Amino acid sequence: MKHSLLLIIIGIGLSLCHVRAQTDVNLDSEIAVNDTKDPYLVALVIANEHYAKEGGGVQDVPFAIRDGAIFEAYIKKTLGAEDDNVFFLYDATGGKIRTALSDLSRRLDAFDGKARAIIYYSGHGMPDEETKDAYLLPVDGRPDDPESAISTKSFYNRLRNMNSQNITVFLDACFSGNTREGTNLSKDARGVAIKYKESPVGDNTVVFSAAQGTETAHPFREKKHGMFTYYVLEKLQQEKGSVCLGELADYVTQKVKFKSSSKGNQSQTPSIIASDVNTSWRNRKMAEAPASSIVHTIVTIPGDNESTQQPANNNATYSAPSTTAVMDFSKSGKYELFPGVYYEMIRVERGSFIMGSRISNSFSTFSINQPAHEVTLPVAYSIGKTEVTQALWEAVMGENPSVNKDPNNPVENVSWDDCMNFITNLNLKLKEKNINAYFRLPTEAEWEYAADACNSANCDSYSGAPRLNGVAHVGTTTTACGKYAPNQLGLLDMTGNVAEWCSDFLGLYTPARQVNPRGPATGVQCVIKGGSYKDAPETMRNSNRGHMKHYQKSPAVGLRLVHGQ
């Protein structure tokens, strides 16, 4: 039986000073996505950033909520947790945290001991200078009052009594009495080294701690994260979730030590706490199978630019207005436009090609496919790797007009007018998420240039191939997008499945060289390219031009998106 993985993500802006490594990859938006969901994976995310200012005057924790939100995204996307099994708690009081831990215990009981638990915590931590004990500080806690905080000893005891196969804890916190900025948590705070005579954790528990003794955990401001969390995420991304804990520990320790010293900060050294009898933890994996691909993902950051006051709610999960990760559709990549709904783009560089057919037969002579002529596209653009799916259309329009219904199949039975309306709504919905989007239909020239894979030798081919076999779906109905071989640019279904609307009104070709042609300014007939599952082979060549009236529909005609002005 597949074991469940329970992740407790407690992002409580501990006064850790986090510092993140610089990489070429945006960890916040380019996230490894696992196609396989794990129904036994459960997570609790607690991220405390905004602390009460009365009395103790506790400083806020920079980036703590972002740490929790991004970590939650990796749990859902990379490790495959189902949305209903991931609980996100931010700016949490002591009562909320204790309730969440009770809820967690009950959830573990439901798995009858088969669950594995992962606990992530980011926020303020604090020491008790007399007892040398460590505490997690809720947003309503006081750094001079241990009774207002949560003892790590009691926290570990609660985990010891939970019905789980094993537990991994990530504490993105320090207990030195300092904030992430390196200043004192309160004016009377003094750093103390927390030491244990014996391991405080159960035999099935491993704790990753961001810093040791009197060290501070630093912020990595360039990346808007804590250093410790950043390197955990970086390794998860690199290994697509399938990383052993021992390898993860070595990587994070090395990276954090180097980065903290290179930044000129006081040293920060992550540490591991484990029971003496727990000798196999290094071989434990975060996910059994790696995620399938890196996807440009929108990650919501709760409470950005909003009031820090939590809504009155007895549940452990909350939602709030959010900002979104920037998406650069000008680059090749897979983008999560809406939750669980993806669209992949391929960048096409500018260039020139021969447009139109050079074959003389019944389908081209005296036809609208000739004469062949040189066309220059002076600006690069991005085009959809596949046709628009029914899932994407429904996410935007709230309904599915297709005759051959399947969310993974191309949307069809849509007119040119319908497509223009869909694109307008798509761009507006993305702008509501603070995403600059300029999706549109491709021009006929852009479509044919991409189908030719920027190579004029392919102008009369089938999506860059000499034959239909292997590159085009033909039959009695549509099929799922992307099942056949790509052309040389990586584009799928340019031939077959459904024919595709272009933005151009139909007009006759001329032999003259053209730059960025866009068809007549007005018209009734609009260009359709690529041929469909039910068309004759000769009419499915890249150079062939189909056409329909802008208000007409067909179960064999859909669309593909281009991005760019």
N, C-alpha and C positions, 0 to 999 in steps of 0.2 A: 504494500500500500504506500502511496506517495505521502511523505510526511508533510505536515503543514509548517509554515514558517510564520511566526508571529513577530511583528516588529513593533516595538514600543518606541515611538519617536518623541522624545521629550525635548522640545526646543525651547528651553527656558533661558534666555540670554544670560548665562552665567557670566560672572565677571572674568571671563576668559578673554584673553587678548588673542583674537584669531588673526592669522595672516595667511593669505592664500597664494598658491603658486601661479605663475603666469604661464599660460599655454596658448596655443593657437586656436583651441576649440572652446566654444562658449558652452560651459557645463550647464548653464541655466536654460538653454533652449535646444541644444543638440544632444538629445537624450536617447540612449539605447532603448528600443522598444521590443518587448518579448511578445511574440504572437500567441503564446500559450498562457492562458490564465491559470493561476493556482488558487483554487477555492479555499484552501487551508491556510493561506497566508493572511495574517492579521497584523495590523499596525496601529499604534497609538502615537500621535505626534503632539508634543506639547512645546510650544515656542513662546517664551516670555521675554518681551522686549521693553515694554513700558511699565515702569515701576512707580508706586505711590511716592509722591514728593513730600507728603506731610511727615512731620516728626523726623524720621531718619534721613530723609532727603536722598533716597537711593537713585543713582544715575541710571538712565536707560541703557540698554544693551544694543549697540549698533548691529544691524543685520540679523538679529536672532530670529525674527519671523521669516525672513527670506531663507535662512538656513533650514528652518523647519519645512517651509513650503516646497523648496527644491528637493529636500530629502524625501518628502512625501511623494513627490512626482516620480522619483527613482523607484520607490517601493511599488507604486502602481504600474509604471511603464516598464522598468527594467526587470524587476523581480516578479511582475505579473500578478500583484494583488488585485482582487476585485474591489471596486469602489466602496461597496457596502462593508468591506472588512477593514477599511482604513479610517481611523478616527484622528481628527486634527484639532488639537486644543491649543489656543494661543492666549497670551496675557492672562494666565490662569492664577487664580487665588489658591491658597492652601486647600480650601474645601473642594474646589474643582479638581485639583490634582488627586486628592485622596479618593474622590468619587470615581475618577477615571481609572485609578488602579483597581478599585473594586470591580468596575465594569470589565476591566481586562481579565481579572481572575475568573469571573463568570464566563467570559468568552472562552478562556482556556479550558475550563471544565467541559464546555460543549464539545471540545475536540477529544475528550476522554484520554488525555495524556499523549496524544499523537502530535501535538503542535510543537513547533520550535519558536522561540521568542527572540526578537531583536529589539533592544531598547535604545533609542537615541534621545539625548537630552542636551539642549543648548539654552543657556541663560545664566543668571547670577548664581554663584555658589558662595558659601561663606564658612569660615572656621569658628569654632568655639575656642577661644584662646585659653580657657581654663582646662577643659577636658581634652583638647586637641582633636575633637570630633569634627566631621565635615557635614555640611547641611546644604540642601537645595533650597533656594530662596524664592518663594512665591511672590507675585507682584504686590501682595498686601503684607509681605513680611518685613521685619525690621532687622538690620544687620547686627544690632546690639541686643537682640532678643531671640535666642535659639528656639524658644517655645513657639515662635511664630513661623518657624521654618520646618523643613522636613529632613530629619536625620537620614544620612545615607545608610546607617546601620539598620534603621527600621525599614528603609526602602529595600535593602537587600534581604532582610528577613521576610518581607512580604513576597518577594520573588522566590525565595527558598520554598515557600509554602504553596506556590502556584503549581497547578497540575500541567506541567509542560515537559517535553522531551529534553530540551536544552534552551538556554537563554544567553543571548549576546547583548551586552549593554554598551552603548556609545555615550559617554559623558563629555559633551563639548562644554567643559566648565573647568574652572580652577577654584581652589579653596584657600587661596593665599590672602584673601581680604582685599584684593585689588579688582578694579574694573578692567574691561577690555582695553581701555586707554592707558592702563598702568597706574592710574591714580587709586587712592584708597576708596574702598566701598563706602565707608563713612569716615568722618573726621577722626574718630578714635580707633579705627581699625588698624591692626598690626598683622603682618603676614606670619603665619605659622606653618610648619611642615606637618602634614597629616601622615602619621605612621600607624601601621597595624602590626600588632604582635603576631597575629595569625590572620589568614585570609578571611575577610568578612562575608564572602559570597559562598553560595551553595556549590555542591560538587558538579552541578550541571550548568553553572553560570560562568561566563567570561566577561570582564569589564574592560573596555577601551577607555582610558582617561586621557584628556587632552594635554595635561601638564602634571608635573610632579612637584611635591614639596611646596616651596614658597614661590614657584614660578607663576608667571601670568600667561594666559592664552591670548594671543594677539589678534587684532583684526587685519584682514587683507583688504584694504579699502578699494584697491583697483578692481577687485572682483566682487565687492559687496558681499563678502562672506567671512566667516571665521576660518582661520588657517586649518585647524584640525578637520572641520567638516568639509572644507574644500578638497583636501587631499583624499578623504574617504570617497567623496563623489567622483573625483578624478579617476581613482582606481576602479570604481564600479563601472564608470563609462568605458574605460580602456578594455576591461575584461567582459563587458556587457553583462555584468552581474555574476558571472560564474568565476568567483575568486575565492580561494581558501582564506580562512581567517589569519593563518600564519603569514601568508604572503601579503595580505592586507596590512597586518600589523607592522611588518618590516618596512613596507613601502611608506606608510603614513609616518612612522617614526623617523625614517631617514629624511623624508621631504620636509617635515615640520622643523626638525633640528637645523637643517641647512638653511631653510628660508628665514627662520627667526634670526639666525646669526647674520645672514647676508643683509637683512633689513636694518641691522644695527640695533636690534632690540635685545632685551635680556633673553637668555636662552629659554626655549620651550621644548620639553622632551615628553612626548606621549609615553604612557606606561600601560602595562597589562596587569590586571588582577585576576587570578584564577586559583581554584583549590588545588592543593598538592596532588590530589588523586585524579584531577582532570588533566590527563596527559595527551588526549587525542584532539584537543580543541583546534590545534593548528591545521588539521586536515578538514575541518568543517567548512562547507561551502555556503556562500550567501544564496546562490541559486544553483540548482543542479545542472540546468542547461543554459547556455548563453542566449541573450536576446538576439533577434535576427538582424536588426539594422539600427543605424543612428537616424533619428527623426527630429526635424525641427518642431518643437513642441511649445505651445502656449502654457506658461505656468502662472497661475494667479498668486499674487502676494497679498494676503488678507490685510486690510486696514491701511494700505498705502495712501497717504494724504487724507486719511479719514480720522475721525475721533478714535481715541484709544479706549474708550469705554466699551466694555463687553456688553452685549445684550443680555437681559435677564433670561436665563435658560438653564434648566437642570440637566441638560444633556452634555456630553463631553465633546460634542462637535459643533462647530460654528461656521458660518460663512459671512463674508463681508465684501463690500465693494473692493475691486482689485485693479491692479495694473497688469499689463501683459508684457511678455518678452518680445523684443523686436524681432521681426521676421524679414529677412532679406530675400525676397522672391526672385531677385536677379541672379541668384546663385542656384546651381543644381542642388536639389535636396528634397527630402520628404517632409511635408509640413502638416501638422495637426491643426486644421483650420477650425474644427469644432471638436468637442470631446469625443474621442473614438473615431473621428472622421478625418481621413488623410487625403492629401493630394500631392503628388510628386511632380517636380519641375525639372526640366533639362535646359541648361543654358545653351543657346545657339549663337555663335560668334558671327559678326558681320562678314559679308563677303558678296561675291557675284556668282551667278549660275545661269544656265540656259533653261528658260521656262517654256513650257509647251512641248508638244509632241514632235518628234522627228521621224515618226513611223507613218508611212502612207498605206492606209488600208481603209476598210469601210467605216472604221470608227474614228478616223482622223481626217481623211481627205475631205475637203470642203466642210470641215467641222469647226466647231468653236475651240478645238484644242490646238490650232495652228494659226499663224506660223510660229515656230520656235524663235525665241528672241532673248537677248541678254538682259538680265535684271540685276541690279545692285541693291543690296539691303545695307544701308550705311550705319545702322545701329544694331548692336546685339540685343537679344530678347530671350525670354524664357518661355518654353511651351510645355504643356502638360505631357507627362510621360505616357499617360493613358487618356482615354476619353473620360468625361465627367461621369461618375457613377451615380446610380439612383440614390445611394446613401447621402452623397453630398448634395444632390438636388433637393432631397427631402429635408435635410438639415437647414437649408436656406429658405425653401418655399413652403415647407410644412405639408407637402403632398407629393405623390409620385404618379405622374401621368403615364408611365410606361405600360405597354401592352405585355411585354415579357418580363414580369416583375421578379427581381432579385436585387438585393442591395448592392451586390458586387458587380452586377452587370451594368453596361452603359445605359444612362437614361436615354429614352427615345420617345417618339410620339410627341415631340416638341417642335413648335414652329420657330422660325428665325426671330419673330417678335417675342415669343416666350423666352428664348435664350437671352435676348437683350434685357428683358425684365429680370431674369435670374441673375445676370451679371451685375446689374445695378444693385439688387438686394444683397448679393454676396459682398460687394465692396462696402456697402453701408454697414452691414453687420460686423465686418472686420474693423471698420473705422470706429465702431462703438467699443471695440476692444483695444483701441489705441494702436491699431495696426494699419500702416499705410499700404493700401491695396489698390492696384490699377489693373485688375483683370479685365479681359475683353476677348472677343473672338479673334482668331488669327486672320490676317489678310490672306488672300489666296496665294500671294507670293511667299509669305512667311510659312504657310502650311507646306507648299510644295518644296521649298528650299530645305525645310526640316525633314520632310519625307525622303528627299534625295540624300539626306545626311551631308548636305553642303557640297555635294559632288555631282557635277553635271552629267557624268557618265551614268548616273542612276535615273535620269529624267523619265525614261519610259519603263522603269522597273516597278516591282511591287515592294514598296517600303525598303528599297535598297537591295532587293534580291531578284534574281532572274525569273523565279517561279513563285507561285502562290504558296506552294507546299511549305509548311513550317512557319510562315510569317503571317498568315491571314486565316481568320475563322470564316468558313462558309457552311451553310446548312439550312435548317428550317426555322431557326430562332437565334437570338443573341446568346452569348456566353459571358462568363466573368472576364473583366478587363485584365489584360496582362498575361494571358495563358500561352501566347505564342512568342516566337523568337523576336528580339528587338532588331532595329536597323543599326547602322554603325554609330549613331548618336545615342543609342539606348532607348529609342522611342518604340512604344508598343502599339499594336493595332492601328497603325497608320493606314493599313489596308485591311478591309474586311470588318467584321463585327457590325458596326454601324457606320454609315457615311457621316460626314461631319460638316456642319455649317461653317462657312467663312463669313467675314464681315462685308465682303464686296458684293455690290450689285453686279449682275452679269453684263459684260461688255465684250466686244470683239477685240482680239489681239491685233497688234500691228508689228511689223518687223523692226521697228525702231528700238534702240536701247532705252531702258527705263530705270529710274531710280525710285525705289520704295513705292511702287504702284499700289493704288488703293481702289481701283475700279471707278465706274461712273459715280457722279454725285447723287443721282437719283435712279430709281428703277423699281420694278415689281419682282423680277426674278433674282434670286440670290444664289451665289455659287455654293456647291456642295462638292467635297473632295473625298477620295479614298475608297469609295464603293462600300457596299454592305454585304452582309452574310448571304443575301439572295441575288446578288448581281452577277452578270457574266464576267469572266476573267478579264477580257480586254477593257471593260469599263472600270476596272479597279486599279489600273496603272496610276502612278503618281501624277502623270501629266493629264489624265482625263478630267474633264470638267462636267460635273452634274449640276442640276439647277432645279429649284422649286420656287414657287411664289412665297413671299415672306410670311404669309399667314397660313400656309399649308403645313400639315403634319404627316409623319409617316413612322411606323414602328421600326423602320430601317434607318432612321436619321437621328443623330444626336449631335454632340459638340465636344470640342476640346478647348481648353483655355490657353491664352497667352497672357503674360504679364509684362507690362511696360507701356509707357505713354506714346 
